[in-house]
């Protein structure tokens, strides 16, 4: 029941303990053909930019793209089953709010493949 779950205050005080916009954070993960892909956000350490990372050893080590999406603050993957097995084509789909910051809200989204 709703009474069993405490309400958090509107401004989550835990945000300060995990760095807020001042640290890179995972924004979405996707496994395709045994390669784990991850979007990172807060690349500029102020809540902006996404960068792609990937691991071929189940997240023991990571490599990162030498480019970023400066136009988007929060990128994420569209999931299509375990290990992307339900995908209908050979593309990976990405969604992002059409905003440069992960800490803004908007109505427009971008679908990329």
C-alpha positions as CSV (number, residue, x, y, z in Angstrom):
1,X,0.0,0.0,0.0
2,X,1.1,3.6,-0.4
3,X,1.5,4.0,3.3
4,X,4.3,1.4,3.4
5,X,6.6,3.5,1.2
6,X,8.0,6.8,2.6
7,X,7.8,9.8,0.4
8,X,11.2,11.4,-0.6
9,X,11.4,15.2,-0.4
10,X,11.2,16.9,-3.8
11,X,14.9,17.7,-3.8
12,X,16.7,14.4,-3.1
13,X,19.5,15.1,-0.6
14,X,21.3,12.0,-1.8
15,X,22.1,13.8,-5.0
16,X,25.0,15.7,-3.3
17,X,26.5,12.5,-2.0
18,X,26.9,10.9,-5.4
19,X,28.3,13.9,-7.1
20,X,25.3,15.3,-8.9
21,X,26.2,16.7,-12.2
22,X,29.9,16.9,-11.3
23,X,30.7,13.2,-12.0
24,X,30.2,11.0,-15.0
25,X,27.3,8.5,-14.6
26,X,26.0,5.6,-16.6
27,X,22.8,6.5,-18.5
28,X,22.0,3.2,-20.1
29,X,23.5,-0.2,-20.9
30,X,22.9,-2.6,-23.7
31,X,24.4,-6.1,-24.5
32,X,24.8,-6.9,-28.2
33,X,26.6,-10.1,-29.4
34,X,28.4,-10.3,-26.1
35,X,29.7,-6.7,-26.0
36,X,28.3,-4.6,-23.2
37,X,27.7,-1.0,-24.3
38,X,27.1,2.0,-21.9
39,X,26.2,5.6,-22.3
40,X,27.9,8.0,-19.9
41,X,26.5,11.4,-19.1
42,X,27.9,14.5,-17.4
43,X,31.0,14.3,-19.6
44,X,31.8,18.0,-19.1
45,X,31.3,17.6,-15.4
46,X,28.4,20.1,-15.4
47,X,25.5,17.8,-16.7
48,X,26.2,18.0,-20.4
49,X,27.3,15.6,-23.1
50,X,27.0,11.8,-23.7
51,X,29.9,9.5,-24.5
52,X,29.8,5.8,-25.6
53,X,31.7,3.1,-23.7
54,X,32.0,-0.6,-24.3
55,X,33.3,-3.7,-22.6
56,X,34.2,-7.1,-24.2
57,X,34.9,-8.8,-20.8
58,X,31.7,-8.3,-18.9
59,X,32.5,-4.9,-17.5
60,X,36.0,-5.8,-16.1
61,X,37.5,-3.1,-18.4
62,X,36.1,-0.4,-20.5
63,X,37.0,1.5,-23.7
64,X,35.5,4.8,-24.7
65,X,34.8,6.7,-27.9
66,X,37.0,9.7,-28.6
67,X,33.9,11.7,-29.5
68,X,30.8,12.9,-27.6
69,X,27.3,14.1,-28.3
70,X,27.6,17.6,-27.0
71,X,24.0,18.3,-28.1
72,X,22.5,15.8,-25.7
73,X,22.7,15.5,-22.0
74,X,21.1,12.1,-21.5
75,X,21.4,9.3,-24.1
76,X,19.9,5.8,-23.6
77,X,19.4,2.6,-25.6
78,X,16.1,1.1,-26.8
79,X,16.1,-2.5,-25.5
80,X,15.1,-5.4,-27.8
81,X,15.4,-8.6,-25.7
82,X,18.2,-10.4,-24.1
83,X,21.5,-9.7,-25.9
84,X,19.4,-7.7,-28.4
85,X,18.0,-11.0,-29.8
86,X,14.5,-9.5,-30.6
87,X,15.9,-6.8,-32.9
88,X,14.1,-6.6,-36.2
89,X,17.1,-5.2,-38.1
90,X,20.8,-4.7,-37.8
91,X,20.6,-1.3,-36.0
92,X,20.9,-0.2,-32.4
93,X,18.4,2.5,-31.5
94,X,19.2,5.3,-29.2
95,X,16.9,7.9,-27.7
96,X,17.8,11.3,-26.2
97,X,15.9,14.3,-25.0
98,X,16.6,17.1,-27.4
99,X,18.4,19.1,-24.7
100,X,22.1,19.7,-23.9
101,X,21.7,19.0,-20.2
102,X,20.7,15.8,-18.3
103,X,19.1,18.1,-15.7
104,X,16.5,19.8,-17.9
105,X,13.1,18.5,-18.8
106,X,11.6,18.8,-22.2
107,X,9.0,17.5,-24.6
108,X,11.1,16.7,-27.7
109,X,13.1,13.5,-28.1
110,X,15.5,12.3,-30.8
111,X,15.5,8.7,-32.1
112,X,18.9,7.7,-33.6
113,X,20.1,4.5,-35.1
